[in-house]
Amino acid sequence: MTIYIGNLSFQAEQEHLFDLFSEYGEVKNCSLPLDRETGRKRGFAFVEMVNDEDEQKAIDDLQDVEWMGRMIRVSKATPRERSGGPRGGGGGGGGYRN
């Protein structure tokens, strides 16, 4: 399971999140996605912990808590749907046939 953290302060760094979530158990991975065009933080992060029970405890304890001046939203991350699957066939030219 991966944890989604939303409404993050733009001053938050990976080390800050690592420290915060380490209070609940061993952190496996932590990422703060950047905007592709600007290179700036997007205001959310993902944290993966070694133990699912520790992750759930962190979610329960940190939901709607003020951290670094912002009320953070913490929840189980849901996988994104992959785009680019099979495409529909090209439609005909429309109209009528004789």
N, C-alpha and C positions, 0 to 999 in steps of 0.2 A: 504494500500500500504506500502511496505517496501522499503527502500533505500539501494542500494549496494554502498559501497565505496571501490574502488580498488586502488592499488599502494600506500598503506599506509606505513608510516614509522613504523619500528618495535618497535620504542619507544612509539608509540601511545598507550594510555590507554583508557579504557571506559570513565573515567572522562573527558579526553580531547575531545572525540567525543560528549559526553553529553553537554559540554560547547559550542562547536562549533555549534551544531544543535539547542541548546536552544535559540540561537539568532533568530531563525525562528519560534519558537513556542514550545509547550509542547512536550517533548520527552517521548514516552511511553516505549520504550525498546531499548537497545543498546547491541550488542554482537560482540566480536572479537574472531572468531573461532581459536582454537589451533590445531596444528598438533597432531594427535593421538599418534604417535610414539615418537616424540621429546618433545612435550609439548610447543613448541615455537609458536609464533604468525605466521599466514599464510600470512599476508600482506593485508588483506581485512577485512571489517566489514559490519554489517547490522544495520541500525537505523530505528526504527518505530516511527512515530510521531502520535499524537492524531488526527490531522487535515490533510486531503489529500492536501488541498490548501497550507498549510505550507510546506509539504513535497515537493510539486512541486516547490515552490519558492526556497527552499534549493537546490534542484537538479539544477535548472536554474542558481543560483548564484554561486554555488561551483564547477560546472563542469570545469575541467582543471585548477584549482586554485592551486598554490603552497602552501602547508601546511606542516609544520614540515620538510621542506627541500625536499618534493616530490610533483610532479604534480599529484594530486589525480584525480581519475575518479569517477564520481558520476552519478548514473542512477537508474531507477526504477528496483528493483530486480525482476527477473523472477523465478517462482517456479520451483524447480528441478523435473524432471520426476522421479517417484518412480520406482525403479527396483524391480525385483522379482515377476512380474505379472505372469500370466499363462505361463507356459513353453510349448514348442512344445512337441508333443508325441515322444517317443523314436523311432528312425528309425529302420527299419528292418535290417536284416543282409546283405542286398544287394544281388547281384547275381541274379540268375535265379531260377525259380521253375519249377519242372517237372509237 
